[in-house]
């Protein structure tokens, strides 16, 4: 059995979005804080990493959303290491409402062990591996589009921004959750441009819900750097669709991060397919 670390906490009012629920990017903050606490609980805290010139850097985060959390909800976040490889580790997360044990989020983070002097990957010490008791296997998180149809000619939405100082973390890099927030906002903007603003969804007999997020990091964005975000509908399935997002340096085109946002569609009966009118608004019309 893996060594599981558990953290109980309550949702704060400032962690809610306009829907009065915890936003996807905030869940990512929860997951990263749990990883820090779990490492410290095992004897590897900030002081240890500083003294040994080591650092964990997240390379990929996969998140599956199951339920909602609102103000005052007590949440129980359980985390454990599923496997270690030479220089990287997969950490699992299970977030539930404490009062009814209903799942809210199931996630996996891929972390790379780094040397802070060279900023190169470093072999993970065997004693650290033994301390976390990895389970040695990973499970499927059900984040993909089922029976996907690839969208051949999507309308490409692009937008530009600059890194703001309040988006930086204590290391002077854009916080990992900010990239997800950028991708989420770019998707909202893409839908708005296509004639489907958030209020249009609220006025119909169907709803769209975040089902999964997959974000991969390639390098850190820094203060005042120009950012270019590209968003497109990529796959459509029976009851869900996936949008692909690329976050690039606005001057060089260098890939900084990429994200896949999967949305599920429901109506009064239950799961449904993406509305035809919405799908047509997001693909290029064939030329006659």
WOLIN-V512026 format. One line per field, one symbol per residue. ss: DSSP state (~ for helix, > for strand, _ for the rest). phi: phi as a letter, one per 20 degrees, with the letter a starting at -180 (. if undefined). psi: psi as a letter, one per 40 degrees, with the letter a starting at -180 (. if undefined). A space follows every 10 residues. Layout:
ss = ???
phi = ???
psi = ???
This chain:
ss = ____>>>>>> __~~~>____ _>_~~~~~~~ ~~~~~~~~~~ ~____~~~~~ ~__>>>>>>> >>>>>_____ ___>>>>>>> >>>>___>>> >>>>>>>___ __>>>>>>>> >>>>>____> >____~~~~~ ~~________ ________>> ___>__>>>> >>__~~~>__ ___>_~~~~~ ~~~~~~~~~~ ~~~____~~~ ~~___>>>>> >>>>>>>___ _____>>>>> >>>>>>___> >>>>>>>>>_ ____>>>>>> >>>>>>>___ >____~~~~~ ~_>_____
phi = .feedccdbd feffeedfem cffgffgfgg ffffffffff feodegffff felcaecfdb cdcdedcdcc gngeddddcb eebcdgcbbd deccdcfffc mffdbcbbdd ddedeffeld gcgfffffgf felffnbcdf dldefflfdf efcffedcbc bcfeffeeef endffgffff fffffffgff ffffncfgff ffedeccccf dbccccddae edgmffccdd cbfdbccfcb bcddcddcff edngfebccd dddddccfeq gbffggffff fdcfffee
psi = iihhhihhii hideeiaeef ihiddddddd dddddddddd deegaddddd defiihhhdi hhhhhdaiha hehhihhhii hdiiadeiih hihhhihdde fhidihihhh ihhihedefi iihhiddddd degideiiih efeihhgihh hdgihhhiii iihideeiae eeihiddddd dddddddddd dddeegiddd ddeifiihih dihhhhhdih iiheihhhhh hihdihadei ihhhhhhihd deehhdiiih hhhihiadda iiihhddddd eeiihih.
